[in-house]
């Protein structure tokens, strides 16, 4: 069973993922990290790979 803290973390990750996908076309990973005040590596987990 999920605790309230686990649910909050899952919701935060889902919000981060959806925010990155919505804004990746006009914001760099660094801009998104600064905007949301999260580590850059967390943004890069969900940021589309430019090489594809």
C-alpha positions in Angstrom: 0.0 0.0 0.0 1.3 3.5 -0.9 1.8 5.9 1.9 0.9 9.6 1.5 4.6 10.4 0.9 5.0 7.8 -1.8 1.9 9.1 -3.5 3.1 12.7 -3.4 6.5 11.7 -4.9 4.7 9.8 -7.7 2.5 12.8 -8.4 5.5 15.0 -8.5 7.3 12.8 -11.0 4.2 12.7 -13.2 3.9 16.4 -13.1 7.6 16.8 -14.0 7.2 14.4 -16.9 4.1 16.2 -18.3 5.7 19.6 -17.8 8.8 18.6 -19.7 6.8 17.1 -22.6 4.6 20.2 -22.8 7.5 22.7 -22.7 10.4 20.9 -24.4 9.7 22.5 -27.8 10.5 26.0 -26.5 12.5 25.6 -23.4 15.9 24.0 -22.8 16.4 21.3 -20.1 18.3 24.0 -18.0 15.4 26.5 -18.3 12.9 23.8 -17.2 15.1 22.8 -14.2 15.4 26.5 -13.2 11.7 27.1 -13.6 10.6 24.1 -11.5 13.7 24.3 -9.2 14.6 20.6 -9.7 18.0 19.1 -10.5 18.9 19.1 -14.2 19.4 15.3 -14.3 15.8 14.9 -13.3 14.6 17.0 -16.2 16.9 15.1 -18.6 15.3 11.8 -17.6 12.1 12.9 -19.4 13.5 15.4 -22.0 13.2 14.0 -25.6 16.5 12.8 -27.0 17.6 15.3 -29.7 19.5 12.6 -31.6 16.4 10.7 -32.6 
